[in-house]
């Protein structure tokens, strides 16, 4: 009789394992009012996200302009240094010419004084003192040559003066032009920095508004959980109760957009599934225990000896994971944590194009300074063929951002002011940045 009791209990437990409990429990329905409130708040959130997205686009273009202007200023400063060096050389040449000019002036002055002392009578006496016609012609030629030498000397003096004046004017003209260009660039830089500050102020206000909306939205979305959490936590809840709670939570997930609340839904669903699985394992274990007891008692009554029943359930799964990456992707990790600085290209501070230029430069790739120019270098790679070590470039109407792909949908980049070099998903702010493609610089 006792053996029959165990068999019946084992059968009941096994049946429950297969079919689950059959007590009908209604799922907690989502009210239309709750859904409508969530949808209304989501519309507010979507509108403010559009504003934030547009502000991000504007900020990206402003930051790109700042980087480009700073690049121009750096280039002009280099040119000014070159002109200043050239100026030093020219001034040395001018000093030499001034010495020559002084010498010519002294020589010419001595000649004038000699001619003044002799007067016209000296020349006439020289001609009248000729011994013959041939001597007269010879003396006349000599006087003409002396006059020509004087004229050549004057011409040389004037030529040296003209050359010195031209050199000085050209040097000053070059310096004035570069200084004027730098003044203009700095004015442009001040202008875009004002725009940046205005955009940042607007962004800060919009972010505060976004945070308020997000907090309210999260509360309203979390309310869609309803009593399902209590059902899942209650040990007295039947399997059907928990299954219905899972269905209700899955339906609720279709109406939420906030990541934190979605994590709550997912966590509760996993918790419910874990509870159901634990109950199933417990029932199966109890069924095996009762079946074992019944088998042992039956064997004893039949006087069967030395019969052992062993059940071995084992499984083995091996998983092999492999990761591959290029030397470029690995080297880029060394820059993580470096602060973002406009126009920066050192380990003290760096911007997006400065990062790519330094990383690829390590491998002999000479990239241009700004992102828009870098995006025209190398070989174009579509996103379907992208590999670790390739450069990604982003933007809307133009390229304003670059990063280094490291695999698994991630990249290393210098995002924005106030941030630092870090690893991000390539869908980072997908509304702001459109991934335009990739560039490959090494084989």
C-alpha angles and dihedrals in degrees: 000000000000090000091053089052092055092048092053092048092049091050092050093050093046090050091050089051091055102039102022124221115320101207105127113235123176118232117240103259123222110242118232090229092058091047092048092051090051093047092049092052090045090057089055089050093049091052094051090045088057089054091048091048091053091048090051090052091051092047091050092054091046092050090048090051091049092051091049094048091048088050090053091048090051090049092049092049089054090050091048090053089050092049091047089052089048089048090057090052092047092048088054089052090048090052089053090048091049089055090050090048091051090050092050091047091051091047092048092045092053090050092050092050091050092050091046092053093049094043122188090305090067091060092044092048089050091054096042091049091065115128095209145359090267090051090048092053091046092051091046091053090049092053091048091050091050090051090049091050089053091051092048090050091053090048091051091051092051092046092052091049092049093048092050092049092049093049093051093046093048093050093048091046091054093048093046091050094051093045090050090050091050091049089052092047092050090049089052090047091052090049095052091043089056088051089048092051091048091049091048091051091049090046091052091053093046091048091055089051090047092051091052092049092045092051092050091044092050091053092050093046092046088054087067087072086072116165094336093100091056091050092051093047094046110096088203092062114110124233088254090054091053093044090052090048089054090051090049092050092049090052090049092052089063089066101047132083105173113104096216093054091044087056088054091052093046092047092051092047091051090047091052092048090049090051092051091047092049090050091049091051091048092050092048091048092050091047090052091048093052092044089051091051091049092048093049093050092048090050091050093051090049088051089234109161136194092017111141125185114201124183116195118188113178134153134182128197125179125196124195119198124187129184126196130192139160129248088250093058091046093048091050089064088070090071097055111124098026108134121248113252124175110252090359120153104167135081088257092065136348143178128214097272092039089057094051091044092054096043097047090039088064087065096047097265111136106207126187117253103250130054097240090059095042090055089064094054129085125013122318114245124190118228090249090062098038116136138186109283095032119122117241120207127199140187147113114239090359140008110279105155140039135186141171117253113226100178136261092069093299136116140186114233146146101248110189147314113306090028134084140223108290148145116274138167113265086238087064105150091345091184091059100040126046110201102234096182145278138281126213120207103173134042 
